[in-house]
Amino acid sequence: VQLQASGGGLVQPGGSLRLSCAASGSGVSSTIMGWYRQSPGKQRELLAAISSGGSTTYRDSVKGRFTISRDNAKDTVYLQMNSLKSEDTAVYYCNVGSRRLNSSGRYWGQGTQVTVSS
């Protein structure tokens, strides 16, 4: 399984970005797809995850600002990020392969940098 993430970049506080992650390989369409992030000196943290049936979970700090979605036909997961704050600056990783919303799977994308700064 390979994951290709895109959509990161530099955005001003209050702005929006949409991340995408396309998975290639068999077996991912039935698993959880999620987004994590990691800032320097901090542990990687779960932001949001979605099941193939559309069930979701979100980290409290991003609820109401971030929305996760997926296109099962394309094996692609998205993260719409609105009202971005400086503390959202991090490397964002997509993840697939888990069977549980709050657990990471074995496959990770390469990471995409999101920088929120004026």
TAPE-V287092 format. One record per residue. RES is the residue in one small letter. PHI is phi as a letter, one per 30 degrees, with the letter a starting at -180 (* if undefined). Layout:
res:phi
RES:PHI
RES:PHI
This chain:
res:phi
v:*
q:b
l:b
q:b
a:c
s:a
g:j
g:d
g:l
l:c
v:b
q:d
p:e
g:j
g:d
s:b
l:b
r:b
l:c
s:b
c:b
a:c
a:c
s:b
g:k
s:d
g:j
v:d
s:d
s:c
t:c
i:d
m:c
g:b
w:b
y:b
r:b
q:b
s:c
p:e
g:i
k:b
q:d
r:d
e:b
l:d
l:c
a:a
a:b
i:b
s:d
s:d
g:d
g:j
s:d
t:b
t:b
y:b
r:d
d:e
s:d
v:c
k:e
g:i
r:c
f:c
t:b
i:c
s:b
r:b
d:c
n:d
a:d
k:c
d:h
t:b
v:c
y:b
l:b
q:d
m:c
n:c
s:h
l:d
k:b
s:d
e:d
d:d
t:d
a:a
v:c
y:c
y:b
c:c
n:b
v:b
g:j
s:d
r:c
r:b
l:d
n:c
s:b
s:d
g:c
r:d
y:c
w:b
g:d
q:d
g:j
t:b
q:d
v:c
t:b
v:c
s:a
s:c
